[in-house]
Amino acid sequence: MIALIDYGAGNLTSVRKAFAALQADICVPEAPADLERASAVVVPGVGHFAATAALGPEWVAAIRAAIDRGRPLLGICLGMQWLFEGSDEATDCPGLGILPGRCRRLSGVDARGQSLKIPHVGWNSLDLQRESPIVSGVTPGSQVYFTHSFMAPVTGDTVAVTGHGEPFAAIVERGRISGVQFHPEKSGDVGLAILRNFLTHAL
């Protein structure tokens, strides 16, 4: 059973539909203790980083305990940014801290010094940096759907990079922990393939 975390900032309906299309068994836990029954955890999210403050100490402890038990974890959009130490969008709100680095606002300027629209909304391509189970079968240059103003840094955990004036992490993975900055549930067959790869780890 896949635990889909509802902390008031996720587009749960569309994420649930995407997993349902893959015939995954989804639950929305009402309390942190419910994660003990989960085979994997998904943290979605849309909006301001401060919304992650709703994932208080009990939720953080339960999610970390699930990770310690070897359960796969997937962060989507804001949920991926939460995997890092924090974000300049809400400096007093810590992230989960599983991945090193902080998220910051996109500069909104391209290499020629011209302004770009922020937030970054729309389809963009994946520049695959290394082989990883989360992108098994995904063709380099595949298009996925983004909507965000802040970005995660490119680190050794980065699997794929996308650019909007500057490069940023589009997919990260460390062990059984993974995250995607885009919305796989809105990214057609490519998004479903990535969710299917995550489920392969969970089942």
C-alpha positions in Angstrom: 0.0 0.0 0.0 1.3 3.4 -1.0 0.9 6.2 1.6 0.0 9.5 -0.1 0.7 12.2 2.5 -1.9 15.0 2.7 -0.6 18.1 4.4 -2.9 20.6 2.7 -0.5 21.5 -0.1 -0.8 18.7 -2.6 -2.9 18.0 -5.7 -3.9 14.7 -4.3 -6.7 14.0 -6.7 -4.6 14.0 -9.8 -1.7 12.1 -8.1 -4.2 9.5 -6.9 -5.6 9.1 -10.4 -2.2 8.6 -11.9 -1.4 5.8 -9.4 -4.8 4.3 -9.9 -4.1 4.1 -13.7 -1.1 2.0 -12.7 -3.3 -0.2 -10.5 -1.5 0.9 -7.3 -3.1 0.5 -3.9 -3.2 4.1 -2.5 -4.2 5.3 1.0 -4.1 8.7 2.6 -2.9 8.2 6.2 -4.8 10.1 8.9 -2.0 9.9 11.5 1.7 9.3 11.4 1.4 5.9 13.0 -0.5 4.8 9.8 2.8 4.8 7.9 3.8 1.6 9.7 1.5 -0.3 7.3 2.8 1.5 4.1 5.0 -0.2 1.6 6.1 3.2 0.2 5.5 6.9 0.9 4.7 9.7 -1.6 4.9 13.4 -0.5 3.3 15.6 -3.2 3.0 19.4 -3.0 2.1 22.6 -4.8 2.8 26.1 -3.6 4.9 27.9 -0.9 7.6 26.0 1.0 6.1 27.2 4.3 3.2 24.8 3.7 5.6 21.9 4.6 5.5 23.2 8.2 2.3 21.2 8.5 4.6 18.1 8.4 5.4 18.5 12.1 7.8 16.5 14.3 5.5 13.4 14.5 5.1 13.2 10.7 8.9 13.8 10.2 9.7 11.0 12.7 7.2 8.6 11.0 8.6 9.3 7.5 12.2 8.9 8.7 11.2 5.7 10.4 9.7 4.4 7.1 12.9 5.3 5.3 14.9 3.5 8.0 12.7 0.4 7.4 13.8 0.6 3.7 10.5 1.9 2.4 10.8 3.9 -0.9 10.0 7.6 -0.7 9.0 9.9 -3.6 8.7 13.6 -3.4 6.8 15.5 -6.1 7.4 19.2 -6.8 7.3 20.9 -3.4 7.6 17.5 -1.9 10.9 17.0 -3.7 12.2 20.4 -2.4 11.3 19.3 1.1 13.8 16.4 0.8 16.5 19.0 1.0 17.8 21.0 4.0 15.5 23.9 3.4 14.5 26.7 1.0 15.1 30.4 0.7 11.3 30.7 0.2 10.8 30.0 3.9 14.1 30.3 5.8 12.6 29.4 9.2 11.0 26.2 7.9 13.5 23.3 7.7 13.3 20.6 5.1 13.5 16.9 5.8 17.3 17.2 5.3 17.8 13.8 3.7 19.5 15.4 0.7 22.2 18.1 1.1 21.7 21.7 -0.1 19.0 24.4 -0.1 16.5 25.4 -2.7 16.4 28.9 -4.0 14.4 31.1 -6.4 15.0 30.7 -10.1 16.9 33.8 -11.3 14.5 34.5 -14.2 17.4 35.5 -16.5 18.8 33.6 -19.4 22.4 33.4 -20.7 21.9 36.5 -22.8 20.6 38.5 -19.8 17.0 38.5 -21.0 14.2 38.1 -18.5 12.2 34.9 -18.3 8.8 34.3 -16.8 8.7 33.1 -13.2 7.1 30.8 -12.3 8.5 28.3 -14.8 5.3 26.8 -16.2 5.0 24.4 -19.0 6.8 21.5 -20.8 10.6 21.1 -20.6 13.0 18.4 -21.5 15.0 16.0 -19.2 18.8 16.0 -19.6 19.7 12.7 -18.0 22.9 12.8 -16.0 23.3 9.2 -15.0 21.6 5.8 -15.1 19.1 5.3 -12.3 16.1 3.0 -11.7 13.7 6.0 -11.5 14.4 6.8 -15.2 14.5 3.2 -16.5 13.2 3.3 -20.0 12.9 7.1 -20.2 14.4 8.6 -23.3 16.8 11.4 -22.9 15.2 14.7 -23.9 11.7 13.5 -22.9 9.3 16.3 -22.1 7.6 16.7 -18.7 5.4 19.4 -17.1 6.7 21.9 -14.6 5.2 24.7 -12.5 7.4 26.2 -9.9 9.4 29.3 -8.9 12.1 27.7 -6.7 14.6 25.1 -7.7 16.7 22.4 -6.1 20.5 22.5 -6.6 22.3 20.1 -8.9 24.3 17.7 -6.8 25.7 14.2 -6.9 22.1 13.0 -6.2 20.8 14.6 -9.4 19.6 12.1 -12.0 18.2 14.6 -14.5 18.6 18.3 -15.1 16.3 20.9 -16.7 17.1 24.5 -17.6 15.0 27.7 -17.3 17.7 30.3 -17.6 20.0 28.1 -15.5 20.2 24.4 -14.8 18.4 22.8 -11.8 17.7 19.4 -10.5 14.6 17.9 -12.2 15.0 14.4 -10.8 17.0 13.3 -7.7 17.6 9.8 -6.3 19.6 8.5 -3.4 19.1 4.9 -2.6 15.3 4.3 -2.3 14.7 8.1 -1.9 13.7 9.9 -5.1 12.1 13.2 -6.1 10.8 14.9 -9.2 10.5 18.7 -9.6 7.8 18.3 -12.3 4.4 16.8 -12.0 4.5 13.2 -13.3 0.7 13.0 -13.0 0.4 15.7 -15.6 3.3 14.5 -17.8 1.6 11.9 -19.9 3.3 8.6 -20.7 6.7 9.8 -19.5 5.3 10.7 -16.1 3.5 7.4 -15.8 6.7 5.6 -16.7 8.5 7.3 -13.9 5.7 6.5 -11.4 5.8 2.9 -12.6 9.5 2.8 -11.9 8.9 4.1 -8.4 6.3 1.4 -7.9 8.7 -1.3 -9.0 10.8 -0.3 -6.0 7.8 -0.4 -3.7 6.4 -3.8 -4.7 
